[in-house]
Amino acid sequence: MERRSLLRAAAVGVGTAAFSGSLWRQAAAYPALPGPGPYGDLQPADSNGIMLPSGFTSRVIARSTQTVPGTSHTWHRAPDGGACFADGSGWIYVSNAEIGGGGGGVSAVKFDSGAAVIGAYGILSGTDRNCAGGSTPWNTWLSCEEVSTGHVYETDPWGVQAAVRRDAMGRFNHEAAAADPVRKVIYLTEDASDGCFYRFVPTTWGDLSSGTLQVLKEVSGVLSWANVPDPDGKPTPTRDQVSGAKLFNGGEGCHYRSDICYFTTKGDNRVWAYHAADNTLAVVYDDNVTGAPLTGVDNITAATVGDLYVAEDGGNMEIVIITPDDIVAPFLRITGQSSSEITGPAFNPAGNRLYFSSQRGTTGSSSGGITYEVTGPFRTSL
């Protein structure tokens, strides 16, 4: 059997034997294979060094260690995970700072209805390597510390309420978070070569101060969730506490949409789909296919039409699109920044502007980070 068929067989063979509904229609074609993207070929790099499809344009929103234009706020170093929040007719983009030694945190940029920057400010400081995270249905940003004893901090994108450390969500090498409002849980990834996939079940939905941390298990091909006995992770790390816990090679970004939590693993360059309703798992993308354009998988988001956008950590500095009909193709490429990584992709509420950062920019250092906006004819229907 050729590699493509083997991978597709594996995709539908993990967890339960069959899928149902829309996931089955998608999973029957997994993993995604290279093909023409919905926006056509990339054009020569623009003045910002970004190659985009025809009709799309880019602009620089902020640069690390420099004042955000039109504000008095200095943008943080090493921008990482991010998300957008509706703010009246405008919106807010939040961005983590992946700086260690207490230099981490989160900053925000506020836009009016015309996408003009009207403010910038900090919403969390004094934390450690805030890598990715995730938004909640009650409009807070969960900022995750990527250290072995890392916490999750719940922050206010408007900067009015003080950030709160959510100890019940466990201490481990946190990467990203994604809220599932149907099952009322928060999925969590772990950036370790033998990391796990978790979910946090709050005692009360909308209140993350207490609840139960669970880890995904796989025994004889059957998936289940088990309580983590000691979420504090001391002296035994959370990933080592439950027998049969399913291990993932370097968990990175995750994004929930329509009963599916998509997440990435950098150690094997895969994009996964956990189908919550059926408790099944599939490989959406595996780079071990001919002509695979996506390597160094990292942060992930989705457009309203269902297209996944996956940012590369290294690779050739691309954001790659995976369509619902399982085609994978480059959407943009940043040139002249090979010592950086792309982080924090997020759409504004209208879905016509995409924000992201080059964490180390042209300098290759944390002080060289650049945060961008891309606008253009993003499709609204398939």
VEXVEX-130153 format. One record per residue (C-alpha): x, y, z; residue number from 1. Coordinates in Angstrom, 2 decimals. Example, Ala and Ser with C-alpha at 12.3 -4.5 7.8 and 13.67 -1.06 7.14 Angstrom:
% VEXVEX-130153
<r X="12.30" Y="-4.50" Z="7.80" resi="1"/>
<r X="13.67" Y="-1.06" Z="7.14" resi="2"/>
This chain:
% VEXVEX-130153
<r X="0.00" Y="0.00" Z="0.00" resi="1"/>
<r X="1.43" Y="3.43" Z="-0.94" resi="2"/>
<r X="2.33" Y="5.93" Z="1.78" resi="3"/>
<r X="-0.71" Y="8.13" Z="1.04" resi="4"/>
<r X="-3.12" Y="5.22" Z="1.50" resi="5"/>
<r X="-1.35" Y="4.06" Z="4.63" resi="6"/>
<r X="-1.64" Y="7.50" Z="6.20" resi="7"/>
<r X="-5.30" Y="7.79" Z="5.32" resi="8"/>
<r X="-5.98" Y="4.35" Z="6.75" resi="9"/>
<r X="-4.18" Y="5.36" Z="9.94" resi="10"/>
<r X="-6.21" Y="8.53" Z="10.16" resi="11"/>
<r X="-9.49" Y="6.65" Z="10.37" resi="12"/>
<r X="-8.05" Y="3.84" Z="12.45" resi="13"/>
<r X="-7.17" Y="5.84" Z="15.57" resi="14"/>
<r X="-9.72" Y="5.75" Z="18.38" resi="15"/>
<r X="-13.05" Y="4.31" Z="17.24" resi="16"/>
<r X="-13.29" Y="2.55" Z="13.91" resi="17"/>
<r X="-15.61" Y="4.96" Z="12.14" resi="18"/>
<r X="-16.60" Y="8.60" Z="12.03" resi="19"/>
<r X="-19.99" Y="10.17" Z="11.50" resi="20"/>
<r X="-21.43" Y="13.33" Z="9.96" resi="21"/>
<r X="-19.14" Y="16.04" Z="8.64" resi="22"/>
<r X="-16.01" Y="14.57" Z="10.22" resi="23"/>
<r X="-16.42" Y="11.37" Z="8.22" resi="24"/>
<r X="-16.62" Y="13.37" Z="4.99" resi="25"/>
<r X="-13.40" Y="15.12" Z="5.97" resi="26"/>
<r X="-11.57" Y="12.16" Z="7.46" resi="27"/>
<r X="-12.19" Y="9.96" Z="4.44" resi="28"/>
<r X="-9.67" Y="12.14" Z="2.61" resi="29"/>
<r X="-7.19" Y="12.70" Z="5.43" resi="30"/>
<r X="-4.41" Y="13.57" Z="5.52" resi="31"/>
<r X="-4.43" Y="16.73" Z="3.44" resi="32"/>
<r X="-2.29" Y="16.57" Z="0.32" resi="33"/>
<r X="-0.47" Y="19.30" Z="-1.64" resi="34"/>
<r X="-2.52" Y="21.07" Z="-4.29" resi="35"/>
<r X="-3.54" Y="24.47" Z="-5.61" resi="36"/>
<r X="-4.67" Y="26.85" Z="-2.87" resi="37"/>
<r X="-7.94" Y="28.78" Z="-3.12" resi="38"/>
<r X="-6.12" Y="32.10" Z="-3.64" resi="39"/>
<r X="-3.62" Y="31.09" Z="-6.31" resi="40"/>
<r X="0.16" Y="31.41" Z="-6.43" resi="41"/>
<r X="2.21" Y="33.65" Z="-4.18" resi="42"/>
<r X="3.35" Y="36.90" Z="-5.79" resi="43"/>
<r X="6.79" Y="38.53" Z="-5.37" resi="44"/>
<r X="7.51" Y="39.91" Z="-1.92" resi="45"/>
<r X="5.95" Y="43.28" Z="-1.09" resi="46"/>
<r X="7.71" Y="46.17" Z="0.65" resi="47"/>
<r X="7.41" Y="44.32" Z="3.97" resi="48"/>
<r X="9.11" Y="41.23" Z="2.55" resi="49"/>
<r X="5.90" Y="39.18" Z="2.48" resi="50"/>
<r X="4.84" Y="37.06" Z="-0.48" resi="51"/>
<r X="1.03" Y="37.04" Z="-0.77" resi="52"/>
<r X="-1.59" Y="35.91" Z="-3.28" resi="53"/>
<r X="-2.84" Y="38.48" Z="-5.75" resi="54"/>
<r X="-5.22" Y="41.00" Z="-4.16" resi="55"/>
<r X="-3.78" Y="40.76" Z="-0.64" resi="56"/>
<r X="-1.71" Y="43.43" Z="1.11" resi="57"/>
<r X="0.29" Y="43.61" Z="4.34" resi="58"/>
<r X="1.17" Y="46.30" Z="6.86" resi="59"/>
<r X="3.31" Y="46.41" Z="9.99" resi="60"/>
<r X="1.31" Y="46.97" Z="13.18" resi="61"/>
<r X="4.09" Y="46.97" Z="15.77" resi="62"/>
<r X="7.79" Y="46.27" Z="16.28" resi="63"/>
<r X="9.37" Y="44.89" Z="19.44" resi="64"/>
<r X="11.04" Y="47.48" Z="21.74" resi="65"/>
<r X="9.43" Y="50.29" Z="19.72" resi="66"/>
<r X="6.37" Y="52.38" Z="20.51" resi="67"/>
<r X="3.23" Y="51.18" Z="18.74" resi="68"/>
<r X="2.49" Y="53.99" Z="16.24" resi="69"/>
<r X="-0.19" Y="56.33" Z="17.53" resi="70"/>
<r X="0.20" Y="55.15" Z="21.14" resi="71"/>
<r X="2.62" Y="55.47" Z="24.05" resi="72"/>
<r X="2.96" Y="51.70" Z="24.58" resi="73"/>
<r X="6.23" Y="49.90" Z="23.83" resi="74"/>
<r X="5.61" Y="46.60" Z="22.06" resi="75"/>
<r X="6.97" Y="43.50" Z="23.78" resi="76"/>
<r X="9.84" Y="41.33" Z="22.64" resi="77"/>
<r X="9.33" Y="37.86" Z="21.13" resi="78"/>
<r X="5.62" Y="38.15" Z="20.25" resi="79"/>
<r X="3.96" Y="34.74" Z="20.22" resi="80"/>
<r X="0.38" Y="33.40" Z="20.51" resi="81"/>
<r X="-2.49" Y="35.78" Z="19.88" resi="82"/>
<r X="-6.22" Y="36.22" Z="19.36" resi="83"/>
<r X="-8.79" Y="38.85" Z="18.37" resi="84"/>
<r X="-11.77" Y="40.07" Z="20.40" resi="85"/>
<r X="-14.72" Y="42.16" Z="19.23" resi="86"/>
<r X="-14.81" Y="45.65" Z="20.74" resi="87"/>
<r X="-17.96" Y="47.42" Z="19.64" resi="88"/>
<r X="-17.49" Y="48.08" Z="15.93" resi="89"/>
<r X="-13.74" Y="47.57" Z="16.31" resi="90"/>
<r X="-11.58" Y="44.82" Z="17.79" resi="91"/>
<r X="-8.57" Y="44.03" Z="19.97" resi="92"/>
<r X="-5.59" Y="41.84" Z="19.11" resi="93"/>
<r X="-3.73" Y="40.35" Z="22.09" resi="94"/>
<r X="-0.20" Y="38.96" Z="21.84" resi="95"/>
<r X="1.97" Y="36.94" Z="24.24" resi="96"/>
<r X="5.61" Y="37.68" Z="25.03" resi="97"/>
<r X="7.71" Y="34.52" Z="25.06" resi="98"/>
<r X="10.43" Y="35.88" Z="27.34" resi="99"/>
<r X="11.81" Y="33.90" Z="30.27" resi="100"/>
<r X="12.97" Y="34.96" Z="33.71" resi="101"/>
<r X="9.84" Y="36.91" Z="34.56" resi="102"/>
<r X="10.01" Y="39.00" Z="31.40" resi="103"/>
<r X="6.95" Y="37.47" Z="29.79" resi="104"/>
<r X="3.39" Y="38.71" Z="29.62" resi="105"/>
<r X="0.70" Y="39.91" Z="27.22" resi="106"/>
<r X="0.07" Y="43.16" Z="25.33" resi="107"/>
<r X="-2.95" Y="44.32" Z="23.34" resi="108"/>
<r X="-3.60" Y="46.60" Z="20.36" resi="109"/>
<r X="-7.02" Y="48.18" Z="19.91" resi="110"/>
<r X="-8.46" Y="48.99" Z="16.46" resi="111"/>
<r X="-11.45" Y="51.07" Z="15.42" resi="112"/>
<r X="-14.00" Y="49.97" Z="12.79" resi="113"/>
<r X="-11.70" Y="51.14" Z="10.01" resi="114"/>
<r X="-8.73" Y="49.14" Z="11.36" resi="115"/>
<r X="-6.87" Y="52.23" Z="12.59" resi="116"/>
<r X="-4.83" Y="51.66" Z="15.76" resi="117"/>
<r X="-6.43" Y="53.62" Z="18.60" resi="118"/>
<r X="-4.62" Y="52.19" Z="21.61" resi="119"/>
<r X="-2.08" Y="49.71" Z="22.96" resi="120"/>
<r X="-1.37" Y="48.54" Z="26.52" resi="121"/>
<r X="-0.16" Y="45.66" Z="28.67" resi="122"/>
<r X="-2.55" Y="43.17" Z="30.30" resi="123"/>
<r X="-0.09" Y="40.78" Z="31.98" resi="124"/>
<r X="3.54" Y="41.06" Z="33.11" resi="125"/>
<r X="6.14" Y="39.32" Z="35.24" resi="126"/>
<r X="5.44" Y="35.81" Z="33.94" resi="127"/>
<r X="7.63" Y="33.22" Z="32.23" resi="128"/>
<r X="7.77" Y="32.32" Z="28.52" resi="129"/>
<r X="4.16" Y="33.05" Z="27.59" resi="130"/>
<r X="3.98" Y="31.02" Z="24.42" resi="131"/>
<r X="0.49" Y="30.31" Z="23.07" resi="132"/>
<r X="-2.92" Y="30.23" Z="24.74" resi="133"/>
<r X="-6.53" Y="30.60" Z="23.67" resi="134"/>
<r X="-9.65" Y="32.73" Z="23.92" resi="135"/>
<r X="-12.74" Y="31.86" Z="25.95" resi="136"/>
<r X="-16.44" Y="32.31" Z="25.09" resi="137"/>
<r X="-16.64" Y="34.90" Z="27.90" resi="138"/>
<r X="-14.02" Y="37.06" Z="26.16" resi="139"/>
<r X="-10.89" Y="36.44" Z="28.17" resi="140"/>
<r X="-7.46" Y="35.38" Z="26.93" resi="141"/>
<r X="-5.74" Y="32.35" Z="28.47" resi="142"/>
<r X="-1.99" Y="32.94" Z="28.37" resi="143"/>
<r X="0.11" Y="29.80" Z="28.85" resi="144"/>
<r X="3.63" Y="29.54" Z="30.28" resi="145"/>
<r X="5.91" Y="27.21" Z="28.34" resi="146"/>
<r X="8.08" Y="25.98" Z="31.22" resi="147"/>
<r X="8.03" Y="22.66" Z="33.07" resi="148"/>
<r X="6.09" Y="24.14" Z="35.99" resi="149"/>
<r X="4.12" Y="26.62" Z="33.88" resi="150"/>
<r X="0.73" Y="28.06" Z="34.75" resi="151"/>
<r X="-2.25" Y="29.35" Z="32.79" resi="152"/>
<r X="-3.18" Y="32.99" Z="33.37" resi="153"/>
<r X="-6.64" Y="34.32" Z="32.57" resi="154"/>
<r X="-6.37" Y="37.88" Z="31.29" resi="155"/>
<r X="-8.71" Y="40.71" Z="30.31" resi="156"/>
<r X="-8.16" Y="41.91" Z="26.71" resi="157"/>
<r X="-9.46" Y="45.36" Z="27.72" resi="158"/>
<r X="-6.93" Y="45.60" Z="30.55" resi="159"/>
<r X="-9.58" Y="46.52" Z="33.12" resi="160"/>
<r X="-9.56" Y="43.39" Z="35.28" resi="161"/>
<r X="-6.32" Y="42.11" Z="36.77" resi="162"/>
<r X="-4.94" Y="38.87" Z="35.34" resi="163"/>
<r X="-5.59" Y="35.76" Z="37.47" resi="164"/>
<r X="-3.45" Y="32.63" Z="37.71" resi="165"/>
<r X="-5.59" Y="29.52" Z="37.24" resi="166"/>
<r X="-3.84" Y="26.89" Z="39.36" resi="167"/>
<r X="-6.52" Y="24.24" Z="38.87" resi="168"/>
<r X="-5.59" Y="24.03" Z="35.19" resi="169"/>
<r X="-2.35" Y="22.30" Z="36.14" resi="170"/>
<r X="1.38" Y="22.97" Z="36.10" resi="171"/>
<r X="3.22" Y="21.62" Z="33.10" resi="172"/>
<r X="4.89" Y="22.80" Z="29.88" resi="173"/>
<r X="1.76" Y="24.60" Z="28.72" resi="174"/>
<r X="1.45" Y="25.55" Z="25.08" resi="175"/>
<r X="-2.07" Y="26.34" Z="23.86" resi="176"/>
<r X="-5.70" Y="26.23" Z="24.97" resi="177"/>
<r X="-9.03" Y="25.93" Z="23.15" resi="178"/>
<r X="-12.51" Y="26.24" Z="24.66" resi="179"/>
<r X="-15.25" Y="23.72" Z="23.82" resi="180"/>
<r X="-18.58" Y="25.37" Z="24.79" resi="181"/>
<r X="-20.60" Y="22.24" Z="23.98" resi="182"/>
<r X="-18.86" Y="19.96" Z="26.47" resi="183"/>
<r X="-17.88" Y="22.94" Z="28.63" resi="184"/>
<r X="-14.19" Y="22.05" Z="28.78" resi="185"/>
<r X="-10.85" Y="23.68" Z="27.87" resi="186"/>
<r X="-8.42" Y="21.57" Z="25.81" resi="187"/>
<r X="-4.70" Y="22.03" Z="26.55" resi="188"/>
<r X="-1.55" Y="21.00" Z="24.70" resi="189"/>
<r X="1.86" Y="20.25" Z="26.22" resi="190"/>
<r X="5.14" Y="21.14" Z="24.53" resi="191"/>
<r X="7.24" Y="18.10" Z="25.37" resi="192"/>
<r X="8.49" Y="15.22" Z="23.23" resi="193"/>
<r X="6.43" Y="12.90" Z="25.47" resi="194"/>
<r X="3.67" Y="15.41" Z="26.10" resi="195"/>
<r X="-0.04" Y="14.80" Z="26.57" resi="196"/>
<r X="-3.34" Y="16.23" Z="25.42" resi="197"/>
<r X="-5.45" Y="17.47" Z="28.33" resi="198"/>
<r X="-8.83" Y="18.94" Z="29.04" resi="199"/>
<r X="-9.88" Y="21.03" Z="32.01" resi="200"/>
<r X="-13.45" Y="20.58" Z="33.26" resi="201"/>
<r X="-14.44" Y="23.65" Z="35.29" resi="202"/>
<r X="-16.73" Y="23.16" Z="38.27" resi="203"/>
<r X="-18.81" Y="25.99" Z="36.79" resi="204"/>
<r X="-18.56" Y="26.89" Z="33.11" resi="205"/>
<r X="-17.26" Y="30.41" Z="32.80" resi="206"/>
<r X="-15.32" Y="30.18" Z="36.08" resi="207"/>
<r X="-11.84" Y="28.61" Z="35.85" resi="208"/>
<r X="-11.00" Y="28.94" Z="39.54" resi="209"/>
<r X="-11.79" Y="25.27" Z="40.25" resi="210"/>
<r X="-12.34" Y="22.08" Z="38.31" resi="211"/>
<r X="-10.77" Y="18.81" Z="37.20" resi="212"/>
<r X="-7.73" Y="18.33" Z="34.95" resi="213"/>
<r X="-8.00" Y="15.24" Z="32.73" resi="214"/>
<r X="-5.62" Y="13.57" Z="30.30" resi="215"/>
<r X="-6.43" Y="11.66" Z="27.11" resi="216"/>
<r X="-5.76" Y="7.91" Z="27.35" resi="217"/>
<r X="-5.56" Y="5.25" Z="24.67" resi="218"/>
<r X="-5.82" Y="1.59" Z="25.60" resi="219"/>
<r X="-6.19" Y="-1.03" Z="22.85" resi="220"/>
<r X="-7.15" Y="1.70" Z="20.41" resi="221"/>
<r X="-9.93" Y="3.09" Z="22.59" resi="222"/>
<r X="-9.74" Y="6.69" Z="23.76" resi="223"/>
<r X="-10.93" Y="7.87" Z="27.16" resi="224"/>
<r X="-10.35" Y="10.71" Z="29.63" resi="225"/>
<r X="-8.82" Y="10.11" Z="33.06" resi="226"/>
<r X="-8.42" Y="12.49" Z="36.00" resi="227"/>
<r X="-4.89" Y="13.69" Z="36.71" resi="228"/>
<r X="-4.37" Y="12.87" Z="40.42" resi="229"/>
<r X="-2.04" Y="15.79" Z="41.14" resi="230"/>
<r X="-2.43" Y="18.73" Z="38.72" resi="231"/>
<r X="0.35" Y="20.55" Z="40.58" resi="232"/>
<r X="2.78" Y="18.18" Z="38.87" resi="233"/>
<r X="5.11" Y="17.73" Z="41.84" resi="234"/>
<r X="6.98" Y="15.56" Z="42.37" resi="235"/>
<r X="5.58" Y="13.56" Z="39.41" resi="236"/>
<r X="4.92" Y="15.48" Z="36.17" resi="237"/>
<r X="1.28" Y="15.45" Z="35.09" resi="238"/>
<r X="2.11" Y="13.51" Z="31.89" resi="239"/>
<r X="3.55" Y="10.64" Z="33.95" resi="240"/>
<r X="0.71" Y="10.21" Z="36.44" resi="241"/>
<r X="-1.85" Y="8.23" Z="34.43" resi="242"/>
<r X="-1.08" Y="4.81" Z="32.97" resi="243"/>
<r X="-1.97" Y="4.60" Z="29.30" resi="244"/>
<r X="-1.89" Y="8.36" Z="28.73" resi="245"/>
<r X="-1.54" Y="8.97" Z="24.99" resi="246"/>
<r X="1.72" Y="10.72" Z="24.18" resi="247"/>
<r X="2.21" Y="13.38" Z="21.54" resi="248"/>
<r X="5.55" Y="14.59" Z="20.19" resi="249"/>
<r X="5.70" Y="18.28" Z="21.05" resi="250"/>
<r X="2.18" Y="19.70" Z="21.34" resi="251"/>
<r X="1.81" Y="23.19" Z="19.88" resi="252"/>
<r X="-1.20" Y="25.24" Z="18.81" resi="253"/>
<r X="-4.83" Y="24.19" Z="19.12" resi="254"/>
<r X="-8.12" Y="25.56" Z="17.85" resi="255"/>
<r X="-11.70" Y="24.41" Z="18.45" resi="256"/>
<r X="-14.32" Y="24.66" Z="15.74" resi="257"/>
<r X="-17.63" Y="22.83" Z="15.21" resi="258"/>
<r X="-17.08" Y="19.88" Z="17.56" resi="259"/>
<r X="-13.44" Y="19.39" Z="16.52" resi="260"/>
<r X="-10.30" Y="20.47" Z="18.37" resi="261"/>
<r X="-7.46" Y="20.77" Z="15.90" resi="262"/>
<r X="-3.94" Y="20.71" Z="17.34" resi="263"/>
<r X="-0.39" Y="20.44" Z="16.06" resi="264"/>
<r X="2.67" Y="18.44" Z="17.09" resi="265"/>
<r X="6.06" Y="19.75" Z="16.02" resi="266"/>
<r X="8.10" Y="16.60" Z="16.66" resi="267"/>
<r X="6.39" Y="14.71" Z="13.84" resi="268"/>
<r X="5.00" Y="17.68" Z="11.87" resi="269"/>
<r X="1.39" Y="16.65" Z="12.19" resi="270"/>
<r X="-1.96" Y="18.37" Z="12.48" resi="271"/>
<r X="-4.52" Y="16.36" Z="14.46" resi="272"/>
<r X="-8.29" Y="16.49" Z="14.79" resi="273"/>
<r X="-9.92" Y="15.39" Z="18.02" resi="274"/>
<r X="-13.61" Y="14.88" Z="17.29" resi="275"/>
<r X="-15.20" Y="15.51" Z="20.64" resi="276"/>
<r X="-18.70" Y="14.18" Z="19.95" resi="277"/>
<r X="-17.41" Y="10.79" Z="18.78" resi="278"/>
<r X="-14.26" Y="10.74" Z="20.94" resi="279"/>
<r X="-12.08" Y="9.95" Z="17.92" resi="280"/>
<r X="-8.73" Y="11.16" Z="16.67" resi="281"/>
<r X="-7.46" Y="11.64" Z="13.12" resi="282"/>
<r X="-4.32" Y="12.93" Z="11.42" resi="283"/>
<r X="-5.33" Y="15.94" Z="9.32" resi="284"/>
<r X="-1.84" Y="16.54" Z="7.94" resi="285"/>
<r X="1.43" Y="14.59" Z="7.96" resi="286"/>
<r X="4.51" Y="16.03" Z="6.31" resi="287"/>
<r X="5.65" Y="12.59" Z="5.16" resi="288"/>
<r X="3.90" Y="12.93" Z="1.81" resi="289"/>
<r X="5.42" Y="13.89" Z="-1.52" resi="290"/>
<r X="5.72" Y="17.64" Z="-1.94" resi="291"/>
<r X="4.48" Y="18.44" Z="1.56" resi="292"/>
<r X="4.75" Y="22.25" Z="1.93" resi="293"/>
<r X="4.32" Y="22.51" Z="5.70" resi="294"/>
<r X="7.12" Y="21.86" Z="8.20" resi="295"/>
<r X="7.71" Y="23.17" Z="11.70" resi="296"/>
<r X="3.98" Y="23.17" Z="12.49" resi="297"/>
<r X="3.11" Y="25.59" Z="15.27" resi="298"/>
<r X="0.23" Y="27.98" Z="15.99" resi="299"/>
<r X="-3.08" Y="27.24" Z="14.28" resi="300"/>
<r X="-6.33" Y="29.12" Z="13.67" resi="301"/>
<r X="-9.31" Y="28.83" Z="11.33" resi="302"/>
<r X="-11.40" Y="31.04" Z="9.06" resi="303"/>
<r X="-15.17" Y="31.00" Z="9.36" resi="304"/>
<r X="-15.46" Y="28.95" Z="6.15" resi="305"/>
<r X="-13.42" Y="26.14" Z="7.72" resi="306"/>
<r X="-9.97" Y="26.75" Z="6.23" resi="307"/>
<r X="-7.21" Y="26.02" Z="8.74" resi="308"/>
<r X="-4.21" Y="28.37" Z="8.85" resi="309"/>
<r X="-1.04" Y="26.82" Z="10.29" resi="310"/>
<r X="2.05" Y="28.92" Z="11.06" resi="311"/>
<r X="5.56" Y="27.56" Z="10.64" resi="312"/>
<r X="8.24" Y="27.64" Z="13.30" resi="313"/>
<r X="11.17" Y="27.91" Z="10.91" resi="314"/>
<r X="10.60" Y="25.93" Z="7.72" resi="315"/>
<r X="10.48" Y="28.50" Z="4.94" resi="316"/>
<r X="8.49" Y="30.94" Z="7.10" resi="317"/>
<r X="5.04" Y="30.30" Z="5.68" resi="318"/>
<r X="1.48" Y="30.35" Z="6.89" resi="319"/>
<r X="-0.07" Y="27.37" Z="5.16" resi="320"/>
<r X="-3.77" Y="26.84" Z="4.48" resi="321"/>
<r X="-5.52" Y="23.47" Z="4.80" resi="322"/>
<r X="-8.91" Y="23.53" Z="3.10" resi="323"/>
<r X="-12.01" Y="21.52" Z="4.06" resi="324"/>
<r X="-11.49" Y="19.43" Z="0.92" resi="325"/>
<r X="-8.05" Y="18.46" Z="2.26" resi="326"/>
<r X="-5.76" Y="20.52" Z="0.07" resi="327"/>
<r X="-2.68" Y="22.02" Z="1.72" resi="328"/>
<r X="-0.96" Y="25.02" Z="0.12" resi="329"/>
<r X="1.08" Y="28.08" Z="1.14" resi="330"/>
<r X="-0.97" Y="31.20" Z="1.87" resi="331"/>
<r X="1.94" Y="33.56" Z="2.56" resi="332"/>
<r X="5.70" Y="33.51" Z="2.98" resi="333"/>
<r X="7.94" Y="35.92" Z="4.90" resi="334"/>
<r X="11.28" Y="36.47" Z="3.18" resi="335"/>
<r X="14.60" Y="37.50" Z="4.68" resi="336"/>
<r X="13.76" Y="36.22" Z="8.17" resi="337"/>
<r X="15.02" Y="32.64" Z="8.20" resi="338"/>
<r X="16.10" Y="32.86" Z="11.86" resi="339"/>
<r X="12.58" Y="33.60" Z="13.05" resi="340"/>
<r X="9.23" Y="31.83" Z="13.36" resi="341"/>
<r X="5.65" Y="32.84" Z="12.59" resi="342"/>
<r X="3.37" Y="33.13" Z="15.61" resi="343"/>
<r X="-0.06" Y="34.26" Z="16.74" resi="344"/>
<r X="-2.25" Y="33.96" Z="13.62" resi="345"/>
<r X="-5.76" Y="35.28" Z="14.34" resi="346"/>
<r X="-8.61" Y="36.76" Z="12.31" resi="347"/>
<r X="-10.51" Y="39.87" Z="13.28" resi="348"/>
<r X="-14.23" Y="39.30" Z="14.01" resi="349"/>
<r X="-15.27" Y="40.07" Z="10.42" resi="350"/>
<r X="-12.75" Y="37.55" Z="9.09" resi="351"/>
<r X="-11.22" Y="39.96" Z="6.57" resi="352"/>
<r X="-7.97" Y="40.75" Z="8.38" resi="353"/>
<r X="-5.35" Y="38.27" Z="9.57" resi="354"/>
<r X="-2.87" Y="39.20" Z="12.31" resi="355"/>
<r X="0.38" Y="37.38" Z="13.09" resi="356"/>
<r X="3.96" Y="38.01" Z="14.15" resi="357"/>
<r X="7.48" Y="37.15" Z="13.10" resi="358"/>
<r X="8.88" Y="36.47" Z="16.53" resi="359"/>
<r X="12.49" Y="37.48" Z="15.86" resi="360"/>
<r X="12.09" Y="39.43" Z="12.62" resi="361"/>
<r X="15.10" Y="40.24" Z="10.45" resi="362"/>
<r X="17.54" Y="40.35" Z="13.36" resi="363"/>
<r X="17.03" Y="36.82" Z="14.65" resi="364"/>
<r X="16.72" Y="38.15" Z="18.22" resi="365"/>
<r X="13.75" Y="38.61" Z="20.54" resi="366"/>
<r X="14.06" Y="42.38" Z="20.22" resi="367"/>
<r X="13.43" Y="42.17" Z="16.47" resi="368"/>
<r X="9.85" Y="40.90" Z="16.57" resi="369"/>
<r X="7.37" Y="42.30" Z="14.04" resi="370"/>
<r X="3.57" Y="42.08" Z="14.19" resi="371"/>
<r X="1.70" Y="42.22" Z="10.88" resi="372"/>
<r X="-1.78" Y="42.55" Z="9.42" resi="373"/>
<r X="-2.84" Y="41.04" Z="6.10" resi="374"/>
<r X="-6.04" Y="42.11" Z="4.40" resi="375"/>
<r X="-7.65" Y="41.01" Z="1.17" resi="376"/>
<r X="-10.40" Y="38.93" Z="-0.42" resi="377"/>
<r X="-10.61" Y="36.16" Z="2.18" resi="378"/>
<r X="-13.37" Y="33.86" Z="1.05" resi="379"/>
<r X="-16.65" Y="33.81" Z="2.96" resi="380"/>
<r X="-18.14" Y="30.72" Z="1.35" resi="381"/>
<r X="-16.88" Y="27.52" Z="-0.24" resi="382"/>
